[in-house]
Amino acid sequence: QVQLVESGGGLVQAGGSLRLSCAASGRTFRTYAMGWFRQTPGKEREFVAAIRWNANITYYSGTVKDRFTISKDNAKNTVYLQMDSLKPDDTAVYYCGAAMTIGVVVITPGRYDYWGQGAQVTVSS
């Protein structure tokens, strides 16, 4: 089992920045990748960014590339999402997930085995 706890959400004006953190605990040594997704009411969970746990390989959606940065601290079992140049369209609940199977498609939420509780990010215009 892996437990994930997000923190760092909040309210920010357009153009501002926020950093989300996701602390993992439990059997984290089996983690293949960690990802960030977001969801708004009535819509499916949308891929934002992902990072391979034991390699410096990152993935981004086209809508956040060059504005968001995913990083990790393996010693702290924590993954971060630095969000810059935020836009009102970035408003959503952000979830971090852990994928345990080697080689899964990291942009697909159904491939993740564990999820955090979510963190609300609201960007005002």
N, C-alpha and C positions, 0 to 999 in steps of 0.2 A: 504494500500500500504506500501511496505517496499523498501527502497533504500539501496543498498550495494555499498561500494566503497573500492576497494582493493588498497594496496600500499605495497612497499617493494621488488618488483622484481628487477632483474638486472643480471649482468654478474659476474660469479664466477668461479674459477678454481675447477677442480675435487678435492674432499676431503674437500672443503670449506663448509660454512654455509650461509644461508639466513633466514630471518624471514619475512613472509608475514602477513599483517594485513588486516582485513575486518571490516570496521565500518558500522554498521547498523543504520538506522534511520526510523522514521515512526511508524507504528503499530507493533512494535517488540514484544509486550507482548503476541502475539498469536504464536510466533515462537516455533516450536516443536524441530527442530534440525537445525544445521548449518553444511554445508559440504564444503570440498575442492575437486575440480575436476581439471583435466588437459587435455589438448587437443593439439595434433600436427596436422599439415596439412594432410588432407585426412583420418584422423582417428576419431573414435567416442570419445566423452568425457568420460574420465576414472576416476573412483572413486579413491580418495587418502585417505581421512580421514573425519570423521564426529564426531560431539559431540551433545549430547542432551542439549537443552538450559536450562532446569530447573532440570538437574540431571548431576552428574559427570560420565557419561557413554560415552565412546569413542569407535570409530570403525576405523580400519586401513586396507588398502589393504596389501596383503602379500609383495608387492614389496617395500613398504616404512616402514613397521613395524620395529621398533628398530632403525630407522634413523630419522623419522619425529615425531613431537609431536604436537598435536592439543590441544589448550587451549582456555579459554574464560574469559572475564571480563564482567560480567553482568552489573555492574555499568556503564561501558563505552560502553555497547552494541557492543563489539568488540570481534572477534574471531581471533586467531593467528595460524599460522602454522610455527613452528620452523623446519627448514630443515637442517640436519647435514649429514656429509659424502656424499655430493652430487656427483652424477655420471652424465656423459654426457647424459645417457638415461633419466635423470630427466628433460632435456630441454623440455619446453612446455609453453603454456599459461595456467596459473593457474586461475581458477574461484572459487569464493565462491558463495554458494547458500543458500537460506533459505527455509526450508520446514515447512509449516504451519499446516499440517494435522496430528493429533495424530496417532501414530502407523505406519507411512509409512516406507517402506523399504529404509533406508537412503543411501544405496549404489547405488541406481538407480537414475540417473540424471532426468528422467522424473517425479519423485515425488517431485521435487523442484519447488517452486512457483516463486521465485525471484532469479535473478542472478546479479552479479557485472559485470563490464566491462572487467575484465581480467587483469592479470599482467604477463608480459613476464619474464620467468626465463631461463637463458642460462648458461649451465655448459660446460666449455671448458676442453679439455683433456690435 
